[in-house]
Amino acid sequence: MCGIVGYTGAKAADEIIIEGLRRLEYRGYDSAGIATLCDGRIEIRRAQGKLRNLEKILAEKPVAGCCGIGHTRWATHGRPSEINAHPHRSDGLVLVHNGIIENYLDIKAFLTQEGFAFSSETDTEILAHLVSFHYRSAPRLEEAVRQALREVRGSYAIAVISEREPGTLVAARLGSPLIAGQGKGEYFVASDIPAILSQTREMVFLEDGEMAVFTPAEMTFFTLTGEPLSKEVKTITWSLQLAEKGGYKHFMLKEIFEQPRAASDTLTGRITEKGCIALDGIGKNQALFDGLEKICIVACGTSWHAGLVGKYFIEKYCRIPVEIDIASEFRYRSPIIDDRTLALFISQSGETADTLAALRGARRQGGRIVSICNAVDSSIARESDGVIYTHAGPEIGVASTKAFTTQLISLFLLALDIAVRCGRLTILECASLSDELLKIPRLIEETLKLDSEVQAIARDYKDARDFLYLGRGNQFPIALEGALKLKEISYIHAEGYPAGEMKHGPIALIDEQMPVVIVATHNEIFEKTLSNMEEVKARGGRIIAITDGYDPELEKKADAVLVVPAAHDDFLPVLTVIPLQLLAYHVAVLKGTDVDQPRNLAKSVTVE
């Protein structure tokens, strides 16, 4: 979602901040701004739209100084505009903020009585004025921030600088990620690792309710009550080059083609020579699984689709009932969780606000907490009893691809581990399935050879206004995921449905203008899916079929057929989703949309 970068040291702050904001463009934003302190005065530059608009302003009206903060905003309170862009000023301080201040109206009413005037529609300006109000009596900026945050309800990651304390930068977090970076005589703060990875690999991850105070001489950490903290500095090992395009036109295409490597990395070291599952982050923690009576899978968006596939697999092999919820619904439906429930949370970023809040709710009810995520040391990972990292590497494109396929593989591994621990699978049975799973990276590579065929299909269907995606069994979630990818990046309306449910409503939409994408793999329900294709064809619908082998009947019914390699039926979703990713990508490119940063979307959704 929104991005934060801050710096204090001896170098030009504007150059470091702008580079950092550029590294955060993948998160999605609609305006950008920067503030630096030079010769005792803070200068602010802001612009609506892309970062290049801000850079044009800076070329005409540059800023100077060795201490500053910058921000990319995704609108929550107030429309996208220059006046609503961050940083926000109040007297001699400026502030940037990710998150939402829930009691901002009450605070605004109080501040209005105290004589503060408001120029924007944002909750962030209110927070800036609240810090300024306390700074009237507080001896130091950090104390003013601390007092202000005690009055705030909601989520935030903030960074603040002041003309009264040149070189000092104060940052704090609650429910929104924030990272501190350590250099030689310089310090950094950011909302995500890539923003500052070119400057330093030595980083500290702030926890909720923690504050950092930076000067060019040191960085110190405190609780919001003022107690000093000792924080571990961690070294980031992955390369910034992993976040570069590497010759591909878009990050999304690069990440689609990285899936063989990502799948292999997710499997590496997790299947023993005997075919047993060895999950780092879970280890020998048998207590997580003893007496297990129920599994709740909780996620949002693409991760929820992965969880749906996982439900089919877990129930088949573990014989444990599985509930699956969208995180924002799980939080408010009074779920029944107890100490015999495994609550499994899936999040690419590990910072998804609704998923994190749902995790904390499950924790309060005594659930056993396991997570699947891609971001090491993210909030969800840190608050789990066990964690499975997907090892997808940085995913820059907003529309998730390799994170999804590695989540599927992680779910398969976890399910096999549970099945053996609970006595539902023998070691030999697990080894047989593991052998099939180990073939997946190579089969993904084979599947990617469909790219040119998919591109040709995209040219035929790029002008369609609506798409329908259908699938049965474990391919139903893939239909949902395919529809989501298309609507996310091409802005074409698309719906995913269980194929058998089509005649209970969606069939009314089918005509010669409606492309229907049907995932029809050769399993026990293949013939039923063929019957659904007949129903579509009888109404003039144009059919794009995804299958796992040549079939003359399917060839007769479909207008286009994409054949993925044959694989074990339970693992086929990892392959069938790839042509759908490519279809969405190529349609979006042909329509000229912003593939990597689609409108209104953000990579990491850190607000409700």
Summary of the structure (lengths in Angstrom):
residues: 608
radius of gyration: 25.3
end to end distance: 11.3
largest distance: 80.8
contacts: 2286
relative contact order: 0.10
helix: 40%
strand: 23%
